[in-house]
Amino acid sequence: MNYSQLLALQSYLKTFDTIYRAKRVDDNTVILRFDKDYEYGFVMSRGNSSVYKAKQRTFLQNYNAPFDNLLEQLVTNSKIISIDIVSNDRVLRFTLQTKNSYKTQTCYLQFEFTGKFTNIIILNEDEIIIEALRHIDSSKSFRVIRPNVKLLPLIPRVQKDDILQIDIENIMVQNYENNQKSKIDNVKHKLLSSMLTKQKSLKNILKSMPKIEELENESRVNNLYGTIILSNLNQIIPYSLKFDTFDFDGNPISIPLPKNININKMGNYFFNKAKKAKKRALHMHIQKENINEKLDFLETTINLIQNAKEYEQLSYFIPQKSSQKKSKSVDENLNVVWIEGYKVYIGRNQNENKTLLEISKSNDIWMHIRDVSSSHVIIKTDKQSVPDSVIKNAAHLCVEYSVKNAGDYVVDYTKRKFVKPGEDANVFYTNYDSTYTRKEGIEIRT
């Protein structure tokens, strides 16, 4: 932010008399709300600071550092006494009067748009630092920034007389659009990198899996070896690495012998190998089907991320920390997304749909596409009322992950206690509501 823009911002903000809300919303951004409609974001990234204007939004992440607590305590609901430029530099200072249960006090909220030393500082009326976004010690600057230290003044600067006339509101709106685009691009890149790595890993596992025919042949060969060994125990020389003989059709055969196994146990050794190969062959199609289901699900996730236009659409897929160890172990084998802070499970197959019914609680919300074989979705409620926006977004994901054909779909939802499990993840449900959602794309009519 240059000096001309800061002067224009100062003039613009002087129309407000109260800061109704002050909150850090990401590592480098603090928003101020001066009315009920808009928020003003002070993006204090080193060397790339700016201020944006946007419609008020809901922020789920809470910061609880001392700086954040004091920002809430001293700045939220404070009265603006003045807004000044400090030392003719790119420093904007709010002089504030704040009330608490004991007394009224004056403090300063100072935004320093000063390159690598960009910062937000809260000071008392004696210019003693109360707290700051970033602490700076004497090895990095002559101005030490830390609590209980008097803030040294900046060296006054001489600015040009020809200050430009600037449409600061338009600049702030454009800053928001640029900020969002940059944020979306960065999050997309991180999410896609993670998803593509998972996709590559699953494809490699699928590629490395043996064919069923190979396993069946392995089982037959080991059964044959075991039978021949049992029929010729007295002919096997101890410690031999192979046994040359004839099969039951009179054809010559060479059997590789295992090391460190008693001759009397060699038959069982080959029979066990045959049994394992046969078992793998019987279950191989289930394993491949499971991996292919995960790949299909992952492909849908990748498409949703690539096509996302808003950060909120990407936030579904950003992992959030769980404080419960039990929940973490359950989540490792299930697909979890987050919608406005609510944990949402989406079943990827019949087994996962059954698992979701088992782990969900009576007041959780269950949903499913009406008259379509679809993913089950569980919204964890923690006995709280779930906003309509969460219901609609969860229903939309239910459709996206369940069907390929574009069109309009009805998604039924109810509390888990009204869902009765049947066979093969089929259910019977009552007391339900419905929401309508559309899957975009080419609609195929039959």
N, C-alpha and C positions, 0 to 999 in steps of 0.2 A: 504494500500500500504506500503510494507516494504522498508527499506533503500536501499537494493540491487536493487530493482525494480526502485526506484526513480533515482538512479545513472544511470541505463540503460536508463531510460526515458530522463534524461538530455542529455546524449550523443546522443540519437536518435533525439531529437528535435533541436539540434544544427545545423542540416543540413538545417533548414529553416531560412529565413531572414526577413519574414514579417508575421504579423497576419492580414489577410484580413477581418476576421469577428470574433467578440466576442459577444456572446448572451446567456442569460440564457434561457433554454428550459424547465426546470421544477424547482420545489422549491429548489432543491439541486444541480442542474447540469448546468454547463456553458460549451458551446462548443467553441472551437477555430478552425478556418480554416486557414491553412497555404498554401493551393493550391486549385485548382478548383475541385478536385475529392473527397477528404476525409474531415471528421470532426473528431475532437478529443474531446471527452466528459470527462470533469473533474467532476466526481460524488462525491460531497463533503458531503455525509451523515456522521453524527457523528458516529465514531466507525466502519464505513464500507465504507471507501472511495476507489475510484479506478479511473483509466483512461481507456477509450475505444477508439477504432478506428472503423469508419464505413463510408460507402458511404454517401455523402451529402444528406440530406433530407430537406423537407419543414416542418417548424414548424408553427402551426397556433396560438398558444397561445403567447401573448405578455406580458412581465412583464415591468412595468413602475415605479418601485421604484427608488429612487435616485441612488442606486447602479447600476441598469440596464442602466439608462441614462448615467451615467459616464463611464460605461463599453463600451458603444457604442461610446461615445465622445472621450475617451482617448486611448482605446485599438484597436478598429476597424481601420484598415489601418495604423497601427503603425509599425515602423521598429524595429526589434529585435537587440539590441546592445549586450546583453549577456544573458545566462541562467545559474544560479548558484544554488548550494545547500547552505542554510544558517545555520550557527552554527552547522555544521555536523549533522543536524537533518532532519526529513522528511518534509522539507520546500523547495519548488521550487520557485525561484524568476526570473521573466522575467524583465530585464531592457529594457525599451522601449523608443523610440523617436517618439513623435507624433506631427503632424503638424495641425494647424488650420489657420484660415484666418489672425490671428494676429502674431503668433510666433511659433517657435519650442520649445517644452519642453520635459524634461525627467521625466518619472514616473516609478514606479515599480508595477508589477502585481504579487502578492505573493499567492501561494497555500500552505496552511498549512495542511498536512495530520497528524494531531496530536490528534487522538482519539476524546475525547469529546469536544476538542477545535478546531476541524477541521474548516477551514475558508478560505475565499478568501478575500484578502485585497488589496486595491489600495492605493499607497502612492506617495507622491511627492519626489523629489530628496533629501529633507532634512529628509526623513522618517517620515513625518507628515501624519497621516492617512487622506486620502481624503474620502474614503467610504469603507464599508465592507459588505459581505454577511450577517454576523451575528454580532450584537453589543454585547459586553461583558463588564459588569461593575466590579468595584473593589471588590464586594462581592463574585464574582465567580472566579476571577483570579487576579494575581498581574499585568498582562498585560491587561490594559484597552483598549478595541477596540471600538472606536467611532470617528467620524470625528473631525478633528482639534486637535487631541491628538498625541503626539510623541509616536511612537511604541517602546516599550521597547524590547531589544534583548532577545532571548531565552537563557537559560543556555546552554553553549556549551556541547555537548555530545561526548563521546569517542566511536567510532565504531570499530567493529572487523576488523582486517586486511584482513581476508579471505573473501573478497567480491565475491559473486557468479557471474558467467557469465550467463546472462539471455537473452533469446529471447523475448525481450520486445514487439516486434510487434505481435508475436503470443499470448502473454498474453493479449494485448489490444483487439485483435480480439475476444478472448475467453471471455474477460470481457463484451464485447458488447452483445455476445450471452447470457451470464448469466444474464446481466442486462435486456435484452429484455424479457427473459423467466420469470424472477421475476416480471417484470412490467405487462406482459400479465396475469400471474397467479393472481396477486393482483386485476387487473381490472376485470378479469373474475369473481372472487369471489364476488366482490362488485355488479357487474351487475346482476349476477345470483341470488344473495340474494334478490335484488330488484324485479327482474322478477318473482321469485318463490313466493314471498310475494303477488304480484299482482294476480298471478295465483290462489293461495290458497283463496284469498279474493273473486275472481269471482266464484270459484267453490262453496264456502260457500253460496254466494248469490243465485246461481243456485239451490243448494240443499234445501235452505230454502223457495224457491218460492212454493206457493200452486199449486196443480194440477188443471187443467181446470175443471175437473169433480167436484172437491170440491167447486170451485167458482160458478159453475152453480147450484149445489145443494143449496149453501148458498143463491143464488138469489131466487130460488123457495120457500125455507122455509120462507124468509123474506117477499116475496109477499103474501104468505099464511097468515102469522102473521098479516100483514097490513090489508088484506081483512077481516079476522075474527074480528080484533079490531074494524074496522069501522062498522061492523054489530052488535057489542055488546057494544057500548060506554056506554049505560045506566047501564050496569051490572058491570062495572069496579069500584072497590072501590078505592077512592083517596089514593095515597101514597103506594099502594100495590106494592110488588116486583115481583109478578107473577099473571097470570090470568088463572085459570083452567076452561076449557069449552070443547066443542066438535067441531071437524072440520065438513066440509060439508058432510062427509060420515058417520057421527055419531060416529066417534072414539074419545076417550078422548084425550085432548091435553093440555099441560101446556106451556104458553107463558111467558118468562121472560120479565118483564117490565123495561124500563129505568127509572133512577132516575131524578128528577127535570124537567120532561117534562109534560106539560099539557095533560090531557087525550084526548082532542080534536085534539092534534097534534101527538099522538102516531102512528096513521095510516101512516101519511107522514114520520115519523121517520123510520118505517120499509120499506116503499116503496123506500126511499132514499138509505137505506142499500142494498136493492135488486138491485137497479139501479147501484150502485157502484160495487157490486160483478159481475154483468153481464158485465159491461164495462171492469173490470179487466180481466175477462175470455176471452173477445173478443181480448184484447191486449196482453194477456199472451204469446202467441206463438211468437209475435213480439219481446217482451222483451227477451224471451229465445233464440230466433234466434240471437239477437244482442249480448248477452253475449257469446253464442257459437262461433260467428264470432270473438269476441275479444280473446277468448281462443285459437282458431286456429291460429290467428295472433301472439299471445304471444308464442305459442308452436314453431312457425317458428323462432321467435326472439331468443328463448332459444337455439334452435338447431344451429342457426348461431353463437351465442356467444360461445357455447361449441366447435364448430368445427373451430373457428377462429385460424389462425396460426400467424397472424401479428397484431401488436397493431393497425394499421390503420383500420383493419376490426372491431375492438372493438370500435374505436373512433366514429363510426356511432351512437352508442347508448348511448354515454356519454352526458347527458343534458348540454346545454350551456345557459347562461343567456341571456335574451332578454331585451333590454332597452326600448322596446315599450310595454306599458300596454295593448294596444289593441291587439297586436300580442300575448301576453301572454294569454289573455282570449280566443282567438281563438284556440291557440295551446292546451289548456287543454282538448279539445274534439276531437283532431285529433292526428294521429301518425306522429311524427316528428323525423327524423334522420339528422345527420350532416355529410357531405362528403367534406373534404378539406375546411371547413369553410362555405360551402353553405348549407342553410336550405332546406331540402327535405321533402315534404309531401307524404305519401303513403296512399291511400284510402283503408279502410278495408271492405267496403261494398258499395252498390249502393248509399245510402244516402250520405256517405262521399265522394264518387266520384263526386256527384253533388255539394257538398259543396266546394270541391277543385276548381271546375270550377268557382264557384261564387266568391271566395276570391282571386283568382290569378289575376295578372295584365297582361297586353297585351304582355309584353316582357319576362314574365316568360316562362319556358320551360315545356311543357306538354308531357307525354309519356305514351304508352300503348302497350301491346303485340298485334301484328297483328293477326287478325282472331281468337282471343281467348278472352273470357270474363275474363277480368283481372282488377287488381287494376289500378287506374289512379295514376300517379306520377307527382308532380309539383316540379320543381326546382326554387327556388326564385333567381332571377338574379340581382336584384337592378340595372338593365340596364347594367350589366357588361358581358363581354364575358366569357362563361363557358368552362373550360378546357375539353378536350376529356376524360380525366381520370374520371372526375365527371360524365359525360354522361354515360360512360361504367359501372361505379359502381352503378349508380342509376338504369340503365337498368337491371343489374344483380339482384338488390333487387326487382325490379318490377316482375321479373320472379320467384324469390324465394318465394315471398309472394302470388303469383297468381296461381301457378300450382303445382301439386303433382308429375306429371310424369317427369322423367328425359328426357333430349333430348336437341336439338338445337332450339332456338326460335329467331324470328325477332321482335325487338322492334322499333316501329316508334316513332319519336319525332319531335315536331315543336313548334313554339312560340304559346302562348295561343291565340293570336289574330287571328290565322288561324284555330282555333277549334270552330265549331258551335254546341252547345248543341242540342240534340234531345230529344226524350222521354225516361224516365227511365234511365238516365245517358248515353244513347247512344249518339254518336257524329259523326260529319262529319268533316274531317280535310284535309287540303291541304298544299302545300309547305313544305313537311316533308322530313326528312332524316331517315335513318335506321341504327341500329347497331345490331350485332349478339351476342348472349350470350348463354351459355350452363348451364343447370342445371344438376349437377352430381347426380348419384344414379342409380337405376335400371330402365332401359327404358322399358316401356310396349308398345308393338306394337299391333295394332288391325287390 
